[in-house]
Structure formats: C-alpha cells, structure tokens
Amino acid sequence: MIGADLLFTVLKHPAFHALTALLVVGFLTAVSLLKFYAYVTCGYFHEKAEMKGKTVIVTGATGGIGKETARELAKRGARVLIACRNAESGEKVKEEIVRSTKNEQIVVKKLDLSSLKSVREFAEDINRTEQRLDVLIHNAGTAENKFKKTEDGIEVTMATNHFGPFLLTHLLIDLLKRTESSRIVVVASELYRLASLNLNNLNPASSWCPPYWYYVSKYANICFTLELARRLEGSGVTANCLHPGMIDSGIWRNVPVPLSWGLQLIVKGFFKTPLQGCQTSVFLACSEEVKNVTGKYFMDCKEKGLSSGATDVSKAKKLWELSEKFVNLKNTDPKI
Ligand SMILES: NC(=O)c1ccc[n+]([C@@H]2O[C@H](COP(=O)([O-])OP(=O)(O)OC[C@H]3O[C@@H](n4cnc5c(N)ncnc54)[C@H](OP(=O)(O)O)[C@@H]3O)[C@@H](O)[C@H]2O)c1
C-alpha cells in the first residue's frame, strides 16, 4: 500500500510532469536533428539529364530504393522495365509510376534472381523483345535471417545478390554492347566492410549467422563490378557500383525481435528515405559526368575509396571464375 501511495504521489508531482515533457521534447529534437543531418549529408542528383528513347532495367523495383529509382528514371522519360519476382506487386508499382510520372513506357517482367532458370527465362525474353538496353541496374537484394538453399543448391542471399546478377549480366551483355554507351550499375553496400570474401566458401553448407552472407554478397558485388569493368574495357559498356546510404526500406524486415524494435527506432529516426537512397543509382544511370567512368565505387553521387581487399585484382578474377562454375555458364552463353 505504501509503495502504491508513493508511486501515485510521484506520478502526480509537477516535477515528474516537467521531466516527462523534457524527455519527450529532447527525444523529438534529437530525431529532428538526426533527420536534418541525414538530409544535408545526402548527395542529390540535380542534373536535368533526359532519358527519352533509352531503355532501363531496374531489378527489385517493387519497393524501397528500386521503386524510387524506377520512378526517377521514368520522370526523365526512360522506358523502364520493372524486373520483379512478384508480378502483382510489379503491376501495382507500374500503375503508381505511370500515374505520378505520366510516362506510359513502364513494363513489368518476371524475374526471380534466386533461380538460375528464372534468370535465363527473363534474359531470353528481354533479348527477344527489346531492341536496346541502355542501363542495367542490379538493385534487387535480400538479407535472409534463416539459412536456406535455392533450387540450384545455392545459399539464398548469395544466389539473389551475387550469382543471379552475375548470370544475368552475361546473358544481357550482347544487347548492352549493341547499345551505344550503355551502363551497368550495381547497388552494393558499405556493410561489405564487415565481411571478408573467402573464395573457398562462396556457397556455405551451413551457417550459424545467416545475415553475415548479406555482407559477403555485397563484398562480391564490388569485386564483380571492378572485374566486369576491366573485362569490358573498350567495349562501350561501363560498370560502376555504389552504396545508397542507410535507407529506411524493406531490407531490414528480416531482423529478428527484440533487435528489430531498437533498430526500427534508428531506421525511422536516422536513416534516409528511399528517394534519397536512389540518388546515386540515378546519377550513375544518367549523368553526363560519369559517361566514360568505369570500375568505380560511389556514395552520395561522389566517388569513394574501397578497402585493399575489395580492390584485389587476383581475388576478383578468381571470384569471377568460380562464379562461372556456380551459375553453370555454358559454352554457348556469351563470355565476358
Ligand atoms: N536499405 C539500405 O540501407 C541499404 C544499404 C546498402 C545497400 N542496400 C542495397 O539496396 C538494394 C535495394 O534494397 P532496399 O533497401 O530497397 O530493400 P527492399 O525494400 O527490401 O527492396 C529489395 C527489392 O529486391 C527485391 N528482391 C528480393 N529478392 C529478390 C529475388 N529473389 N528476385 C527478384 N527480386 C528480389 C524485392 O522484391 P519483393 O518485393 O518481391 O520482396 C524488392 O523489390 C539492395 O541491393 C540492398 O542490398 C540497401
């Protein structure tokens, strides 16, 4: 009874109300300052680069950064191919983009990057139906929190984020080469710095920490892009990769509770919006400034340095050769 009386007295005390108000105001001020920080440190792409007459593929454009990338390119007049695993979500996004940009040149195509068969079917469709491909944006990504293998026996995060895009690039390379000054843009992540790329274990048999493979896959994205740029030297196709910033998107959906509760506070309070997150992808897809730039890593629309491991040429070459085997590249497939 004494305890309850004491609690009641404290709750009624004006000093308690003042302290609560102070905490709420302090929290809201901190969140606003962090949002403001995120806003002023974001690199915006302001160039009025037109994309009329150009065809762009954006993988994973059903949400997050990919959807805003597709919208921004549609605004600039591009014919945008939304490559997604869920056609229904793709159609909804298409409607939304057509409505907001008045650009009717939006096409939905089925692509599940975790399936080599789906990647081949998608590429076959594109090669059959498209006359040109100006930009291929490897944006789709996943961070699985449970260890799973695909129908091809590959760990899901590695399959979706690295092996699928690796195969897709091969299967579309002739179309890209036939299109003047075409570009490949790979959405990697600064989180690659949390991993190492063990070439003896690109497809783990098991894992006590499945999210780790997200970092490894992003490391692979960077090595892949740099090696791709070396192999495409003189072909008229450029390849660059980027970190979009820390973005409030669906990529965090697999973080388990209770970790996700704290994370959601940080994500909502501190992270950038998907529109802010798409700026560097759009910059690399259409800026005149990077027309002839290849084999580089960007953040906030500016070139950034990489770790010595990520720029290791022999490691990238070996990753390439191993990846050819994992995706079962055939003699009849285009070689890069
Ligand atoms: N958010 C960040 O802070 C951050 C930071 C660094 C890098 N990135 C990178 O940014 C890229 C975009 O991610 P996001 O943040 O926008 O995440 P998101 O909101 O989860 O969007 C990911 C997109 O990828 C698609 N996708 C996932 N698995 C796929 C598969 N097997 N086949 C085809 N599409 C698939 C998703 O489609 P569904 O709608 O079907 O799920 C979705 O459209 C990723 O490469 C990610 O690694 C993000």
The ligand as an SDF file (V2000), in Angstrom:
LIG
                    3D

 48 52  0  0  0  0  0  0  0  0999 V2000
   18.3760   -0.1120  -47.2760 N   0  0  0  0  0  0  0  0  0  0  0  0
   19.6550    0.1300  -47.0390 C   0  0  0  0  0  0  0  0  0  0  0  0
   20.0310    0.7660  -46.0360 O   0  0  0  0  0  0  0  0  0  0  0  0
   20.6950   -0.3760  -47.9920 C   0  0  0  0  0  0  0  0  0  0  0  0
   22.0370   -0.0590  -47.7170 C   0  0  0  0  0  0  0  0  0  0  0  0
   23.0060   -0.5200  -48.6010 C   0  0  0  0  0  0  0  0  0  0  0  0
   22.6390   -1.2410  -49.7290 C   0  0  0  0  0  0  0  0  0  0  0  0
   21.3410   -1.5350  -49.9620 N   0  0  0  0  0  0  0  0  0  0  0  0
   21.0060   -2.3000  -51.1690 C   0  0  0  0  0  0  0  0  0  0  0  0
   19.9940   -1.6290  -51.8780 O   0  0  0  0  0  0  0  0  0  0  0  0
   19.3090   -2.5680  -52.7070 C   0  0  0  0  0  0  0  0  0  0  0  0
   17.8150   -2.3370  -52.6200 C   0  0  0  0  0  0  0  0  0  0  0  0
   17.3890   -2.6990  -51.3270 O   0  0  0  0  0  0  0  0  0  0  0  0
   16.2740   -1.9110  -50.4920 P   0  0  0  0  0  0  0  0  0  0  0  0
   16.9720   -1.3200  -49.3450 O   0  0  0  0  0  0  0  0  0  0  0  0
   15.4710   -1.0460  -51.3590 O   0  0  0  0  0  0  0  0  0  0  0  0
   15.4310   -3.1520  -49.9430 O   0  0  0  0  0  0  0  0  0  0  0  0
   13.9300   -3.6160  -50.1780 P   0  0  0  0  0  0  0  0  0  0  0  0
   12.9980   -2.5150  -49.8800 O   0  0  0  0  0  0  0  0  0  0  0  0
   13.8200   -4.8860  -49.3980 O   0  0  0  0  0  0  0  0  0  0  0  0
   13.8670   -3.9380  -51.7270 O   0  0  0  0  0  0  0  0  0  0  0  0
   14.5060   -5.0670  -52.2500 C   0  0  0  0  0  0  0  0  0  0  0  0
   13.9370   -5.3770  -53.6010 C   0  0  0  0  0  0  0  0  0  0  0  0
   14.5870   -6.5710  -54.0830 O   0  0  0  0  0  0  0  0  0  0  0  0
   13.5990   -7.4910  -54.4950 C   0  0  0  0  0  0  0  0  0  0  0  0
   14.0450   -8.8800  -54.3940 N   0  0  0  0  0  0  0  0  0  0  0  0
   14.4090   -9.5640  -53.2910 C   0  0  0  0  0  0  0  0  0  0  0  0
   14.6920  -10.8390  -53.6100 N   0  0  0  0  0  0  0  0  0  0  0  0
   14.5120  -10.9600  -54.9460 C   0  0  0  0  0  0  0  0  0  0  0  0
   14.6110  -12.0290  -55.8700 C   0  0  0  0  0  0  0  0  0  0  0  0
   14.9520  -13.2580  -55.4810 N   0  0  0  0  0  0  0  0  0  0  0  0
   14.3580  -11.7950  -57.1700 N   0  0  0  0  0  0  0  0  0  0  0  0
   13.9900  -10.5700  -57.5920 C   0  0  0  0  0  0  0  0  0  0  0  0
   13.8400   -9.5210  -56.7670 N   0  0  0  0  0  0  0  0  0  0  0  0
   14.0990   -9.7160  -55.4630 C   0  0  0  0  0  0  0  0  0  0  0  0
   12.4170   -7.2340  -53.5750 C   0  0  0  0  0  0  0  0  0  0  0  0
   11.2590   -7.7870  -54.1420 O   0  0  0  0  0  0  0  0  0  0  0  0
    9.9760   -8.2250  -53.2870 P   0  0  0  0  0  0  0  0  0  0  0  0
    9.0950   -7.0130  -53.2830 O   0  0  0  0  0  0  0  0  0  0  0  0
    9.3920   -9.3560  -54.0630 O   0  0  0  0  0  0  0  0  0  0  0  0
   10.4490   -8.6230  -51.9300 O   0  0  0  0  0  0  0  0  0  0  0  0
   12.4350   -5.7020  -53.5380 C   0  0  0  0  0  0  0  0  0  0  0  0
   11.8090   -5.1770  -54.6840 O   0  0  0  0  0  0  0  0  0  0  0  0
   19.7640   -3.9500  -52.2480 C   0  0  0  0  0  0  0  0  0  0  0  0
   20.7160   -4.4510  -53.1670 O   0  0  0  0  0  0  0  0  0  0  0  0
   20.4280   -3.6710  -50.9160 C   0  0  0  0  0  0  0  0  0  0  0  0
   21.4440   -4.6160  -50.6280 O   0  0  0  0  0  0  0  0  0  0  0  0
   20.3420   -1.1190  -49.1160 C   0  0  0  0  0  0  0  0  0  0  0  0
  1  2  1  0
  2  3  2  0
  2  4  1  0
  4  5  1  0
  4 48  2  0
  5  6  2  0
  6  7  1  0
  7  8  2  0
  8  9  1  0
  8 48  1  0
  9 10  1  0
  9 46  1  0
 10 11  1  0
 11 12  1  0
 11 44  1  0
 12 13  1  0
 13 14  1  0
 14 15  2  0
 14 16  1  0
 14 17  1  0
 17 18  1  0
 18 19  2  0
 18 20  1  0
 18 21  1  0
 21 22  1  0
 22 23  1  0
 23 24  1  0
 23 42  1  0
 24 25  1  0
 25 26  1  0
 25 36  1  0
 26 27  1  0
 26 35  1  0
 27 28  2  0
 28 29  1  0
 29 30  1  0
 29 35  2  0
 30 31  1  0
 30 32  2  0
 32 33  1  0
 33 34  2  0
 34 35  1  0
 36 37  1  0
 36 42  1  0
 37 38  1  0
 38 39  2  0
 38 40  1  0
 38 41  1  0
 42 43  1  0
 44 45  1  0
 44 46  1  0
 46 47  1  0
M  CHG  2   8   1  16  -1
M  END
$$$$
